[in-house]
Amino acid sequence: MKIQPFALERYFARHEFSARHLLSSSDCESLTMAQLLRTADPETMALWENLKLGYTETPGHPALREAVAEIYDGLTADDILVVVPEEGIFLLMNALLRPGDHVVCAFPGYQSLYEIARSIGCTVDTWQPDEDRGWHFDVGDLERKLRPDTRLIVVNFPHNPTGFLPAFGDYAEVIELARSRGAYLFSDEMYRYLEVDKADTLHSACELYGRAFSLFGLSKSFGVPGLRVGWVASRDRDGLDRMSMLKDYTTICASAPSEILAIMALKSRKSIISGHRERLLNNLAVLDRFFAEYPDCFQWVRPKGGSICFPRLKIDQGAEAFCDTLVEKTGIMLVPSTLFGYGDTHVRIGFGRENLPDVIDRFAGYLDATFRSGKS
Ligand SMILES: Cc1ncc(COP(=O)(O)O)c(C=O)c1O
């Protein structure tokens, strides 16, 4: 298999554990083991204490799949395949796509959502948003990209990196477009439940369309990415079966301790997620003030969901050079848009972490010293 390096992940590999202040992480503040164990009910605690560290079931622990299925209207445990989130993208693309297939993917985005299809030999067209309309993805644009034989549409809402979330009507039209073409729909819902306004939460695509595959997991909205637990939910059993067969060549099954910890996280999802939402909203208020104070440095679209946003730089420096100097001089890590293959003009800011107010203070100090010194 020939595939391009995953630019964002390579950049994180270089900086994530050496930069002093991360300002671009897409996950929410991680829970500690003790915090998670404290949420466990007696039944799950018994599973934890009596756990034998053997191999586990390929589709996932039955109790985990039950707990996941509860999130979705009309789905059962049999409609769930437990995967590492990134693995789910890999498995789905390889299960559904053949060389020459036509794919349309939301872009900019998480690289594997289009790169894996390209590596298989598919023709990938991109569906791009309009920054001047609040990073709006226009459904008419998507329709124009579709062909009668389009095999797969790939979307990701709330969107990484812009934080865009479509209106219900637009989202319904996307599903209808997939249905009318008989195309598969892959809906990456990793940032679900992190909508700024809860009322904007979309239905999961797998609830609305039989050929949709929804990816979700515990990395972002639950703040436990180290468990490496996610899942693909779909009523297309044939597709899930094909993914399971491929999983024999990737991980075979999930980590036994992670599965039990994942059950705990899912059972306590209301309190865990509401804690993260509260922090996100507080941090968003910090960003509101920050961007209001630095209109000469940034143009900002306030995100509607997720834990990241994608401001445009207005200073006289490319995003990559800006980020390189920033991390070198201050230890603050930001991600430039070049890593998304989306020009050299934007940076991604993550606001799910506890220390965001402190890091933003340091960042403001750097901007003052570098771009405003000498100005009154
Ligand atoms: C949109 C999106 N999909 C999938 C993933 C993969 O999740 P994980 O890193 O937990 O495998 C990420 C991670 O950043 C993401 O942003």
The ligand as a Gaussian input file, in Angstrom:
#p B3LYP/6-31G(d) Opt

LIG

0 1
 C      -12.499000      14.154000      12.448000
 C      -11.682000      13.096000      13.108000
 N      -11.927000      11.805000      12.815000
 C      -11.234000      10.805000      13.373000
 C      -10.216000      11.066000      14.263000
 C       -9.419000       9.911000      14.820000
 O       -9.627000       9.748000      16.178000
 P       -8.544000       8.945000      17.056000
 O       -7.325000       9.840000      17.078000
 O       -9.131000       8.797000      18.392000
 O       -8.258000       7.650000      16.392000
 C       -9.909000      12.390000      14.571000
 C       -8.802000      12.711000      15.499000
 O       -8.315000      13.815000      15.596000
 C      -10.666000      13.433000      13.991000
 O      -10.425000      14.724000      14.252000

